[in-house]
Amino acid sequence: MVEDAYQCLVGILASPEGAKQLVCGGTVSSLCEAYVKQNHGWTNALRILTSLLTSLPDMCWKKSCNELQCLLVNLSENFDNEGGSHKFHLAEILPILTETSWGANCLRHLSRGLLQIFSSKLSIAQRDTAFKLAACLSNVYGSSWIMIDGRGEKGKFLPLLVNLACVEVRMALEDPMPLDSRQATATACYVLVEMGIQECTKEEGHPVLRDEQKLQLLQVMQEACAAVIYYLHQMGWEKMEDPFVLASVRLLGAWLAEETSCLRPEVIQLLPFLVHYMQTWFQRGVTCRNQLKEASQMALLSSSWGAVWPGDAIRFLLPALCHLTAEEAPRKILISEGVPALLCEYYHLKWEMFSSEEGMTAEGKYEVQLSLQSCCGVFLNLVVTEPALVCQESCFVTLLKLFMRSLPEQLTKEGQLILVANISTLGVMMSRLLASSQVLQEGFSQDFFLAVIKFLSRCHVVSSEPDEGKPHVALNDGYVEAWADISELWFLGVQAFSACLPLLPWLSSLVLTSGWLQDILCLLDKVSPGSVNLELVTVLQGLLTQLAQISVPCRELIQHHGGVEKANIYGMAALEQCLSEMS
């Protein structure tokens, strides 16, 4: 009778609305109980549960959350304790459940079970199944899912896993003709290699890997990435539609985000393909952007690739482009292939997504914000190293207009200080180069420069805690947390602003009416000179000297506040000379 009942459930499941009716009818809870208690036909229960969780995961969890949690615990314990073929059957099923929140005990069982598998002699099918489960866990948890008891054991398992994944990648890609049957496994191994890259570059907390382990892993990961480059050289141009190529580009982007000196000739040779690939998928993404499927999901595990979705290849390569545009040889190739115009278009598209409040999760918005900040890093490299390009390419004028429209509003929002620092500094540096452009006329750009002044002027304050009788200079509370990320941008921004003053005659009066000049003078008057570091003294001297040279009202205000005396106290020789000559 029980077996007949399972046959009925299988028949209902095969009907168009069957899965939905089973979930609504409470079947999931009953099947979980049947499996956990190992009732007659429990293998059928697991098979039907797997189908339901694959087709209607959200609905299953909403209807039977507690029972499914018990199932997770039971499955993970079984996976840990099993020693036969059922262990590998569980390894095939468990990836379906990795999107859920596994508890620490479950992860510990899964870690031990996978360590047993990878420490044993395996058939290809068994190894593939284990790779896919490990990759699913890594995709959700990074390396934190590896919860083998004791730090030393984790320090052994993680290198073992990454080493095996690198070997698999090389075996699959160095003979790419029969690759189709190995794509799912190779993609799983990509995830594990990327986890290894992140672990080797981790600086905070307690590192799992010793330095010698990191060096050994870096070597094998470099060999795996060399195989990826070889594959893209051989097959990339003719397999543009294949999501496996996107997965390969993603892994290469993760490697190049941390290391561009190794494999440098090979990477430079591959750049035309990478740019063409980014351009192709960006254009397709623009035409299909209502299809909201995460590129990262497409580039990860799938037993059947199904329809090809537009992937954001640019996002995966942005950190690498930040490094590559800082080097002359790759930068020249990227410019000749049209990367500046492409990234300007990409920035506009991402900005539309970021500024829209519809249809985006907090996590998705943060990802877009990171992409915008990375774009600014690339643009900053181009502005510094290729100033003539900024004047020649019309896309930079369009980009500057967007900066000018967006910064005033962005300045008012919480949690956006890093992006504000990027837009402010980059916008001012571009303004210096494009000072003769129509976009820099006072009426159009005044709000932008007022927003820049607010960002720059709010940074330093008089400390509320006196130091030896006199207050010292301190960071504004709102700037403290982000200072490691924005300090260089802030100093660059003040220097670029100073350079804009003689080019934009109306700008000095804006400094005066905004109160920034008076704030600087009051700050220097109130704080202990010893608390103002040399770097801050240098940029403030540059700003004050420019203001004194080009604006009589600014010079008079500086002199009224004892400018010569201040310049002498703070070692601002250029400002002291300027004020003395003009008095």
N, C-alpha and C positions, 0 to 999 in steps of 0.2 A: 504493500500500500504506500509506504514511504517513497519507494522508487517510482511508482506511478505518479505520485504527487510532484516529484522533481521533474518528471517528463512533462507534466502539465505546465509547470513554471517555465520550462525551456520553451514550450510551444507559445505561451503567452509572450515571453520575451522576444520571440521572433516576429510578432505582429507589430504593425507600425506604431501603435500607441501602447504597446505592451509594457515597455520599461517604465513609463510614467505611471501606469496603473499599478504595477508591482510596488513601486516606491510609495505611492499614495496609500496603498493597502497595508502598509506596515511589514512588507515582506523582508526588508533589509534587517530589521531587528530580529526576526525569527531565524533568518539565515545566519546571522552573527552568533546567535545562541547555539544553533545546531553545530557550527564549526567549533566554537570554544569548548562545548561539552563533548565534542567528537561523537555526536549521535550518528546513527546509521545514515550513510549517504553524505557524510560531511564534506567529502571531496566535491560532490555536486554543488553543495552549498557555496563553497569557495569559488567554484567556477562561475556560478550565477552572480555572486557578489562582485566578482571581478568585472563582469560585463556591465552591471548596473553602475558601478563606480567609474567605469570608463566613459559611459554615455551620459550619465546624469550626476556628476560628483557633488555639485552644490546642493542639489535637491536631496540626495542621500544623506549628506551630513546635517542638513537642516532638520530632516525628519527623524534621524536615528543617531544623533551625535554620541550619546553615552555608550550605546552598544558598539558603535564603530571604534570608540576609544578602547574599549575592552578588547576588541578584535586586534587593534594595533599592538597592544601589549602582548597578546597571545602569539601573534605572528612573529614578532621580533624575538620572543623567547624561543619559539620553535626553530627559528632560523639560526639562533645561537647554538642550540642544543642538538639539532639534527646533524647526522653524519653521512646520510645517504643521498639518493637522487632527489628526495623531497626538498632538500636544502636548496638545490638549484631551481626546482619548480617554484619555491617561495621567492627566490631571487628574481624570477621573471615577473611575479605578481607585485612585489613590494614597490617598484617604481611608480605604480599607479597611485600609491598612497603617499608619496614623498612630498606632495604639495601641501599636505596637512601639517599640523604642528605636532611633531614627535616630542615626547618627553625625554628627559635625560636618560632614564633607564632603558627606554626603547633604543635610543641611539647607541648606548653602551652595548646592548645585545647585537645590534646590527654591525657595529665596529668589530666586535669579537668574531662574529660569523664571517665577515669578509676577510679578516686577517687569517682565519683558518683556511679559507678558500685560496687566497693568494699565496699562502705558504705551502700549498700542496701542488702536486703534479696534476695538471688539468688538461682536459680536451679543449679544442678550440671553442666549441659551443659553450662549455662551462665557463671558460675564461671570458667570453663575450658577455654572457649574462651578468657575471660579477662586475665587469667594467661598467655596464650600463647602470646597475644599481648604485655603484660608488659615484658615478657621474651625476646621477639624479640627486643624491644626497649633497654632493659638493656644489651643485648648482643652487641649492636652497640655503645651505648652511656654511659654504666655504670650507675651511678645514676644521671647523668647530665640531662637526659630527664625529670626528675621530676621537672617541672617548675611551681608548684603551687605558686600563688602570695603570697609573704611574706615568710620569713625564717621559721617562726613558723609552717605554714601549711605544708611545705615540711618535717619538723621535725616530723609531725604527720603521713603523708601519707607513708613515707618510712618504719617506724617501723610497721605500719598496714600491708603493703604489704609483708614484710619479715615474720612477725608473721603468716599470713595466709598461706604463702608458706610452712613454717615449719610444720604447722599442717597438710597440705595436704601431705607432704612427709611422715610424721609419719603414717598417715592413710593408705597411699598406700603401705608402705614397711613393716609395722608390721604384715600385713596379705598378704604375697606376692603371694599366690596362684592365686587370680583373677587379678593379676597385669597387665597382657597383655593389657587389655582395658584402663588402666590408665597410660601407659608408657609415652605417649606424654605430658600429663599434669604434671606428676611427673618430667619429664626432664625439662619442663618449670620452675617448682618450684625450681629445682636445680640451674638454672641460677639466680633466685631471691635470693636464700640463699647465693650464691657466691657473689652477689652484696652486701648483708648485711655484709658478712665477710670483704669485702674490705672497706666498709664504716666504720665499727667498728675499723679497724686498721689504718685508715687514720690519719696522724699526721699533714700534711701540710695544709695551707689555713684555711678557716673558716669551722670548723666541723658542719655538719647538726645536729648531734645527741648530746644530753647531756650525761654526764657520766652515769647517772642512766638508760637512755634509752639503752646505749651500754651494760650495765651489764644485763639488762633484755633480750636484743636480743641475747647476747652471751649464755645465759641459754637455750633459745628455739632453737638456732642453734646447740648447743651441743646435745640437745635431737634429733634433726633431723639427725645429723651426727651419733649418736648412732644407729638410725634406719637404716642408710646406712650400717654401719658395720654389723648389724644383718642380713640385706638382703644379703650382700656379703658372710657372713658365711653360710647362709642357701642355697643360690642359685648360688653363684659365680662359684663354681667348675663345675657345670653341665651346666652353661649358658655362657661359655667362648666366644661363637660366638655372643652373643647378644650385640649390640651396647649400650643397656641400662646399661649393666655392665660397659662399658667404661665411660659412663656419670656418673655413681655412683663413679667410681674410681677418675674421674676428680674432683668431688665435695669434696670427702674425701681428695684428695691431696691439694685442696685449703684450707681446714680447718687445716690440719696438717702443712701446710706451716707457719701458724701463731700460732698454739697451739698444743703441743704434750703432755703436762702434764695431761690434762683432757682425760678421756677414755684410759689412758695409758695401763692397762692390756688388754683391748679389742683390741687395736691397735697392741700390741705385738703378741697377739694370731693370728691376721689376717696377719701378715707379710709373712709367707710362701706362702699364696695365692697371695698376692700382687706381690711378687717376681716371682712366677710362671707365673702370668698374664703378667708381664712386659716381661719376657723371651719369652713367647709364641708369643706375638704380635710383639716383636722386630724381631724375626726370620721370621715371616710372612712379616713384613715390608721390610726386606732385600730382600726377594725373589720377592716382588711386588712393589719395590720402584719407578717404572716408573708410577704407578697409582697416579697421583698428586692430591689427595683430602685431604683437611685439616681435621685432626682428630677432631679438635674443632667443625667443621661443623657437622661431623657425630655424635658427642656426644651431639648435641643440637637438635633443633626441626625438626621433620619429621613426617608427618602423615603416611607415609609408609617407613619403614626402608630400604627396597630394598636390594640390594646386600651389603654384609658385606665387608667393606674396612679396610685395616690394619690401626690401630690407634696407635699413638705415646703415649702409656700409660706412658712411662718413663718420658717424658717431664712434664706431669702433677704431677708426684711424686718427681721430683728432689729437689724442695725446702724442701719437707718433709724429704727426705733422708739426706739433709744437717743437719737438726736438729737431726734426729734419729741416725746418725753415730757419733754424739757427746756424746751419752749416751751409757753406757756399755752394758746393757741388750739387747736393740734392735740391737746394732752394732754387737754383737756376732751372733745373728740370721741371720742378713743380710750377714755376712761373710760366715757363714756355708751354706747359700743358694746360694752362688756364685755371689753375687752382684758386688764385685770388678771386676771380669773378664767381667761380663755383661756390666758394665759402661765403661770399657776400649774399648770394641767393639763399644759401642754406641758412644763414643767420636770420634773414628776413622771415623765412618759413618757420623756423624755430621760435622766433620772437612772437609771431602770430599765435602759435600754440601756447606759448608761455603767458601771454597777456590775456588770452581767452580764459574765462572762468568755467567753461563748459566742458564736460566729458573727460576730465583729467583727474586722476588720483593724486594725492600728495606725493607719492613715490614717483609717479610719472612726471610731475612738475619739477621735482628735484633733479631728475635725470636730464630734463630739457635745460634746466638752469646750468648744470655742469657742462653741457654741450655749448651753451652760449659763452660761458667763461673760457672754455678751451678755444673756441673760435677767436675770442679776444686775444688770447695768448699767441695764436698764429699771426693775427693782424699786427700785434705789437712787434713781433720779430720783423715783419715786412716793413713796418714804418721806420724802425731803427736802422735796418740794413739796406733797404731799397727805397729811400725817400723819393727818388725820381719816379718810381713806379706808381706811388700814391698820387703824384701830380698828373700822370699820364692816363691812368685807368679811371674811367667815369664811375665804375662801381664803388670806388671809395667815397666819392661825393654823395652818392645815394646812401651809402652806409652812414656817413656823418649826419645826414639829414635824419635818419632813423634814430641815431644816438640823441640828437637834439630834441626830437619829439618825445623820446621815451624816458630820458633821465629825470626830468622834474617830477614826474609821477612816481617813478621807481624809488626815488629818494624818500618818499613818505611811507613806504611799506616796510614791515618788520622782516628781519631775517634776510635782507637782500644786500647787505653791506659789501660783500665780496664782488657781486655783480656790479653794484654801483661804482666801486673802486675801479673795476676794469673799464666800464663805459666812460667814466669821468676822465681817467688818465689817457685812454686811447683817443677819446674825442678831442682832448686838448692838444695832444701830440699831432693828430691829423689836422687840427685847426691851424697849427703853426705852419704846416706845409701848404695848406690850402687857403691861406689868409686872403689872397686876392680873389677868391671865389665868391660868387653871389651869395652863397649859403652863409657866409660869415658876416653879412651885413648886420648892423646892430639890431634892427627890428626883429629879425628872424632868430638870431642866436642868443639874445639877451637872457631869456629864461634858462637856456642851457648853462650859460656861464654863471648865472646866479646859483643854480643847483650845484655846479662844480665848487663854487666858493663855499657853499654850505657844507659840502662833504669835506673839503680841505680844512676849513676853519674850525670845525667842531672836534677835531681830533685831539688836540692837546689842551689841557686845562690846568688850573692851579690846584695842587693837591690840598685836600682838606686836612691832611696830617702834617703838621709843621716838621721840618727837618732842621734840627739845631737852631731853632728860633725863627727860621724863615721857611715859608712853604717852598715846595719844589714842583717842577713840571711833571705832569702825569698824563696818562692816556685817559680819555673819556671812557666811562664804563662801557658804553655801547661799542667801543672799538677794541677793547681788550681781547675778547675771545677770537676775533678775526685778525688780530694784528700780525700774526705769523704769515697769514696769506696776503695781507694788503700793504704791509709796511713798505716794500719796495715800490709798489704802485703809488703809494701816497707821496713818497719822495720824488719819484719821476713826475708825478702830477704837478707838484709845486714848481719843479724846474721848468716843465713845459709851459705852465701858466706864466711864469716869469718871462719866458722867451716870446710869448704871444703879446705881451704888453706893448712893445714898440711897434708891433705889426698891426694892432687893432687899437687905434687912438682912443676910442670910447671906453675901453676896458678898465682903464685906471679909475675913471669916475665911478664905475660899478663897484670896484673894490672899496672906494671911499664911502659910497652911500650904503653899502652892505654892512659896514662896521667892522670888516675883517682887519683892516689896517690898525684901527684903534685897539681891537682885541689883541693883536700881536704885541703892540707896544705896551699895553697894560700887563700882559703875561710876562714879558721880559722885565717889567718894572717890579713885579710882585715876587717872582721866584728867585731862589738862590742860583746865581750864575753857574755854580758847579753842577747843578742838577740838569743843565741843558747840554746834551752831548754834542760832539763836534759835527756830526752829520746834520742834526737839526739846525745848529748855528749856521752851517754853510748854506742850506736851502733858504733859510729865512733871510740871510744876508743878500743872497741873489735877488729875492723878491723885493726887499726893501730898497736895495740899490737901484733896481729898475724903476720902481715907483718914484724914487727921488729924482732920477734923471729925466723922466718924461712928463711928470705932472707937478706943477707948482703947488697946487693945494695939498697933494700928498707929501711933498717935501716940507711944506710949512708945518703940517701936522706932526711929522717925524721930529722936526726941530723943536716944536713946542713941547714934545714929550722928552726932551733931553737926548736927542738922537746921537749927537757926537759923543756924549758921555756913555750912553748905552753901547755904542759901537766900540768904544775903547774897553769897556768892562768885558764885553763878550768876544773880543778879539776879531771884530768885523772890520778889518783894515780897509777893504774896498768901500764899504759904506762910509766910514770915517773920512776917507779921502774925498769921496763924492760930495758929502755935506760941507766939508771945509772949502772945497773949490767953488761951491755954488752959494756960499753964505755971503 
